[in-house]
Amino acid sequence: MIHSDNVDPQQLRFPRPSRRAFLGGLGLLGSGLVLPARGAALIDTDWQEFRGPTGQGHSDGKGLPVEWGPGKNIRWRTELPGQAWSSPVVAGGRIFLTNAVTPEGADPMSVASLRVLALDAPTGKLLWDSEVFRQTDPAALRKHDKNSHASPTVIHESGRLYAHFGHHGTACLDTSGGVVWKTQEHRYPPVHGTGGSPVILGDHLIYSADGATDPAVLALDKQSGRLKWKSPRPASAATSKFAFCTPLAITVDGRRQVITPGAGVVQSLDPTDGSEIWRFHYGTGFSVVPRPVFSHGMIFVSSGYNSPSAYAIRVGGAGDVTATHMAWTANKRIPRNSSMLVIGDELYMLDDGGIFSSRDAVTGTVHYEERLLGACSASLLHADGRIYAIDEQGKSAVVQPGKTFQAPVISALEERTLASMAVTGSDLIIRTEKAVYRVGVG
């Protein structure tokens, strides 16, 4: 499953890059440290987009590790050069990532090689590494220290990879690294770099283009890269217009919708033509990052910077539903970056300071708010009956879901990370500032 109708869960930044990784200036050697797997052969399952098959952080994997660290439950570690925070995806026994590499000896503000690469999932061996774009515009290369030029996550569908680099461009590749099509026709003035990943609905590749001015949502033909539609954002109270949010595809009463938060407003659009179904205004919030989640007939969103609020919005409306469809709102311990998670009747959030909270999803009532980790940006993961979280210093926590907080199991890779975890088979795939890890037991 790629994304298609993302189902309700109820129904189911950086050090210098390693120079030894260059060949001929930019070719990646992929120095992989492979630790032989013990026991049965590895079984790989697909994790084909940001936050997995449902787009909401849920995996049906079993037997996942609960703790790990250097020398413990690490199947392999493969170093990567460059500076990128896209999350890993897995398909057909391969791990796919985007990357942004500065050629050796070059000024990072003068050139960036924007790339897609593939690793062999069982061994971590580099299979290929393809340059898609080369950016030389200094204005386009400005970014926040906590961002990269390869932050959006690729999507895999039917033997094709869709790699979005925000204002730098968008491309489709085959799984051997060949470029099928690419386009830079829809550039926009960036603020702080790239961010949100795209989503696929039918023949459309849909993404948010919320830059400094004229924010909009775009749909490209996934076969050709040609523009199918462009939907300008409505006016909002937000004076800063930029955002970095990944849309979410849902189905309501048999009708497909794409939920797309931007600065000051979240919209539901018809994916066939980009027409608005409904919109909800949340004040002056901007730089919105967390991907929405959908459950109990509601969309849960964060309003972004500077003072985030969480909103539970009932779906099924039309037009401006700000005054009619809010189920509840909250303004404490709300994440600016980490996407939320719904399990059963509980909504879980991890704020930027590492405070973990459980709320009643329907009413918003707080069950608990507890310190879990340090500063956090990666999104929460639900797998094997547990919640997985990782902070920006590579420290991880595994905690049981429920209304009562239970002591977590803490692990540490001791490498900075902002990327979200992926799952394949019974293992985790974790990207840090320096490397990709496969973490598993046995």
BATOR-785524 format. One record per residue (C-alpha): residue number from 1; x, z, y. Coordinates in steps of 0.2 Angstrom, whole numbers, plus 5000, padded with zeros to 4 digits. Layout:
// BATOR-785524
seq	u	w	v
NUM	X	Z	Y
...
***
This chain:
// BATOR-785524
seq	u	w	v
1	5000	5000	5000
2	5007	4995	5017
3	4996	5003	5030
4	4980	4993	5030
5	4966	5005	5031
6	4976	5021	5034
7	4965	5033	5024
8	4959	5050	5029
9	4969	5063	5019
10	4953	5071	5014
11	4950	5056	5003
12	4964	5055	4994
13	5110	5058	5105
14	5128	5057	5098
15	5146	5057	5091
16	5158	5041	5091
17	5153	5029	5077
18	5165	5028	5062
19	5177	5013	5065
20	5181	5010	5047
21	5164	5004	5045
22	5168	4987	5054
23	5173	4971	5046
24	5177	4957	5058
25	5171	4967	5072
26	5153	4971	5066
27	5152	4969	5048
28	5147	4986	5039
29	5157	4991	5025
30	5145	5005	5021
31	5157	5019	5014
32	5146	5027	5001
33	5149	5043	4992
34	5140	5042	4976
35	5137	5057	4966
36	5131	5052	4948
37	5113	5057	4945
38	5110	5069	4931
39	5097	5067	4918
40	5084	5053	4918
41	5086	5037	4927
42	5080	5037	4945
43	5062	5030	4948
44	5059	5023	4965
45	5042	5021	4973
46	5038	5013	4990
47	5038	5021	5007
48	5034	5005	5017
49	5032	5011	5035
50	5034	5026	5047
51	5026	5041	5040
52	5023	5033	5023
53	5009	5024	5014
54	4995	5032	5024
55	5005	5032	5041
56	5001	5051	5042
57	5016	5059	5032
58	5008	5061	5015
59	5017	5057	4998
60	5011	5059	4981
61	5028	5061	4974
62	5031	5076	4962
63	5047	5086	4957
64	5055	5085	4974
65	5069	5096	4979
66	5066	5112	4988
67	5083	5116	4994
68	5099	5106	4996
69	5116	5105	5006
70	5133	5098	5005
71	5137	5098	4986
72	5119	5103	4981
73	5106	5091	4976
74	5114	5077	4985
75	5113	5061	4974
76	5123	5050	4987
77	5128	5050	5005
78	5132	5033	5014
79	5140	5033	5031
80	5133	5021	5044
81	5141	5016	5061
82	5131	5015	5077
83	5118	5025	5085
84	5100	5024	5078
85	5085	5035	5075
86	5073	5024	5065
87	5067	5032	5050
88	5071	5025	5032
89	5058	5014	5023
90	5059	5010	5004
91	5053	4995	4995
92	5058	4987	4979
93	5072	4999	4975
94	5080	4996	4992
95	5081	5006	5008
96	5079	4997	5024
97	5084	5003	5042
98	5087	4997	5059
99	5104	5000	5068
100	5112	4998	5085
101	5131	4995	5085
102	5143	4994	5099
103	5157	4982	5095
104	5174	4990	5093
105	5182	4992	5110
106	5166	4987	5120
107	5157	4997	5133
108	5140	5003	5126
109	5132	4999	5143
110	5138	4981	5141
111	5133	4975	5124
112	5123	4981	5108
113	5121	4973	5092
114	5104	4976	5085
115	5103	4975	5066
116	5093	4977	5050
117	5102	4983	5035
118	5098	4987	5016
119	5105	5000	5004
120	5103	5000	4986
121	5091	5015	4983
122	5099	5021	4967
123	5117	5021	4973
124	5117	5020	4992
125	5128	5004	4991
126	5126	4993	5006
127	5118	4977	5001
128	5117	4967	5017
129	5118	4970	5036
130	5111	4957	5048
131	5112	4955	5067
132	5095	4951	5074
133	5098	4952	5093
134	5113	4955	5104
135	5108	4964	5120
136	5120	4962	5135
137	5108	4966	5150
138	5114	4983	5157
139	5096	4987	5163
140	5090	4985	5146
141	5104	4996	5139
142	5100	5011	5149
143	5092	5025	5138
144	5089	5043	5136
145	5103	5053	5128
146	5090	5058	5115
147	5085	5040	5111
148	5093	5024	5104
149	5091	5006	5104
150	5085	5006	5086
151	5072	5020	5086
152	5057	5011	5079
153	5055	5010	5060
154	5053	4994	5051
155	5038	4989	5040
156	5039	4981	5023
157	5025	4970	5017
158	5025	4957	5003
159	5043	4953	5003
160	5045	4953	5022
161	5052	4966	5034
162	5046	4967	5052
163	5059	4975	5064
164	5053	4980	5081
165	5066	4984	5094
166	5054	4988	5108
167	5059	4979	5124
168	5074	4970	5116
169	5062	4960	5104
170	5054	4959	5088
171	5058	4950	5072
172	5053	4946	5054
173	5066	4945	5040
174	5066	4942	5021
175	5072	4956	5010
176	5089	4947	5008
177	5092	4949	5027
178	5088	4931	5032
179	5078	4930	5049
180	5061	4921	5047
181	5057	4922	5065
182	5061	4932	5080
183	5055	4933	5098
184	5060	4941	5115
185	5046	4933	5125
186	5037	4949	5128
187	5050	4960	5137
188	5045	4974	5148
189	5054	4986	5159
190	5060	5000	5148
191	5061	5019	5153
192	5073	5029	5142
193	5075	5015	5129
194	5064	5010	5113
195	5052	5021	5103
196	5036	5017	5094
197	5035	5007	5078
198	5022	4993	5075
199	5008	4993	5063
200	5001	4979	5052
201	4982	4975	5052
202	4978	4959	5043
203	4988	4945	5050
204	4992	4955	5066
205	5008	4965	5070
206	5002	4977	5083
207	5013	4988	5094
208	5012	4997	5111
209	5022	4990	5126
210	5021	5005	5137
211	5035	5002	5150
212	5038	5007	5168
213	5025	4995	5174
214	5010	4985	5167
215	5008	4995	5150
216	4999	4985	5137
217	4996	4984	5118
218	5001	4967	5110
219	4997	4959	5093
220	5009	4945	5086
221	5005	4933	5072
222	5015	4941	5058
223	5018	4924	5050
224	5025	4916	5066
225	5028	4929	5079
226	5017	4920	5091
227	5006	4931	5103
228	4988	4933	5097
229	4982	4945	5110
230	4988	4957	5124
231	4977	4971	5130
232	4982	4979	5146
233	4980	4998	5147
234	4966	5004	5158
235	4970	5014	5174
236	4974	5033	5171
237	4979	5048	5181
238	4997	5047	5174
239	5009	5042	5187
240	5022	5038	5175
241	5016	5024	5164
242	5028	5024	5149
243	5025	5030	5132
244	5033	5028	5114
245	5019	5030	5102
246	5016	5021	5085
247	4998	5015	5083
248	4987	5021	5068
249	4975	5010	5059
250	4959	5018	5053
251	4942	5012	5047
252	4926	5020	5054
253	4909	5015	5047
254	4917	5000	5039
255	4925	4994	5055
256	4944	4993	5057
257	4951	5001	5073
258	4969	5003	5079
259	4971	5020	5088
260	4985	5018	5101
261	4990	5032	5113
262	4998	5028	5130
263	5001	5037	5146
264	4986	5047	5151
265	4974	5038	5139
266	4972	5035	5120
267	4962	5020	5115
268	4953	5013	5100
269	4955	4994	5100
270	4948	4980	5089
271	4963	4973	5080
272	4955	4955	5079
273	4956	4952	5098
274	4962	4968	5106
275	4945	4972	5114
276	4943	4991	5118
277	4931	5001	5107
278	4933	5017	5116
279	4945	5027	5127
280	4949	5045	5130
281	4958	5051	5145
282	4970	5066	5144
283	4976	5068	5162
284	4994	5064	5167
285	5002	5065	5150
286	5016	5052	5148
287	5031	5048	5137
288	5019	5051	5122
289	5028	5050	5105
290	5018	5059	5091
291	5009	5047	5080
292	4990	5051	5079
293	4983	5058	5063
294	4965	5055	5057
295	4954	5067	5047
296	4937	5076	5047
297	4930	5061	5057
298	4942	5065	5071
299	4958	5059	5079
300	4971	5072	5083
301	4984	5067	5097
302	4996	5075	5109
303	4996	5071	5127
304	5015	5070	5129
305	5026	5076	5143
306	5028	5087	5153
307	5015	5100	5147
308	5007	5093	5131
309	4990	5097	5125
310	4982	5093	5108
311	4965	5085	5107
312	4953	5083	5093
313	4943	5068	5097
314	4928	5063	5087
315	4928	5044	5082
316	4912	5033	5083
317	4910	5032	5101
318	4910	5017	5113
319	4917	5015	5131
320	4924	5031	5140
321	4921	5045	5128
322	4931	5058	5138
323	4916	5069	5142
324	4907	5067	5126
325	4918	5066	5111
326	4931	5080	5113
327	4929	5092	5098
328	4942	5105	5105
329	4959	5105	5114
330	4974	5117	5115
331	4989	5118	5126
332	5001	5131	5117
333	5014	5126	5104
334	5010	5108	5105
335	5023	5095	5100
336	5030	5082	5112
337	5039	5072	5098
338	5034	5078	5081
339	5019	5070	5073
340	5005	5082	5066
341	4999	5084	5048
342	4982	5088	5041
343	4981	5095	5024
344	4963	5100	5018
345	4955	5109	5032
346	4971	5114	5041
347	4981	5105	5055
348	4999	5109	5056
349	5011	5106	5071
350	5029	5109	5074
351	5033	5110	5093
352	5049	5105	5101
353	5056	5122	5100
354	5054	5124	5081
355	5038	5135	5082
356	5027	5130	5067
357	5008	5133	5068
358	4993	5131	5057
359	4975	5129	5064
360	4958	5125	5058
361	4957	5106	5060
362	4938	5107	5064
363	4938	5121	5077
364	4956	5122	5083
365	4956	5141	5078
366	4974	5147	5076
367	4979	5154	5059
368	4997	5158	5064
369	5012	5153	5075
370	5029	5157	5068
371	5047	5152	5071
372	5053	5139	5058
373	5068	5130	5064
374	5078	5125	5080
375	5074	5111	5092
376	5064	5098	5083
377	5059	5080	5085
378	5056	5073	5067
379	5038	5072	5060
380	5031	5084	5047
381	5030	5078	5029
382	5018	5084	5015
383	5024	5081	4997
384	5023	5090	4980
385	5011	5103	4988
386	5023	5108	5001
387	5027	5104	5019
388	5044	5098	5024
389	5052	5099	5041
390	5069	5096	5048
391	5077	5100	5065
392	5089	5091	5077
393	5104	5100	5069
394	5100	5094	5051
395	5093	5111	5046
396	5077	5109	5035
397	5063	5120	5030
398	5051	5119	5015
399	5035	5130	5017
400	5019	5132	5008
401	5003	5126	5017
402	4989	5138	5020
403	4981	5150	5032
404	4995	5163	5030
405	5013	5160	5034
406	5025	5161	5020
407	5044	5163	5021
408	5051	5145	5020
409	5066	5139	5010
410	5080	5134	5022
411	5093	5121	5019
412	5106	5113	5030
413	5115	5096	5031
414	5125	5101	5046
415	5123	5084	5054
416	5111	5080	5069
417	5095	5071	5065
418	5080	5065	5074
419	5073	5053	5061
420	5059	5058	5049
421	5061	5060	5030
422	5055	5047	5018
423	5050	5049	4999
424	5055	5038	4984
425	5050	5044	4967
426	5055	5063	4966
427	5068	5061	4980
428	5070	5063	4999
429	5079	5050	5010
430	5086	5058	5025
431	5095	5049	5040
432	5107	5059	5050
433	5118	5054	5065
434	5132	5049	5053
435	5124	5044	5036
436	5109	5041	5025
437	5107	5054	5011
438	5097	5053	4995
439	5092	5071	4990
440	5085	5075	4973
441	5085	5087	4958
442	5093	5084	4941
***
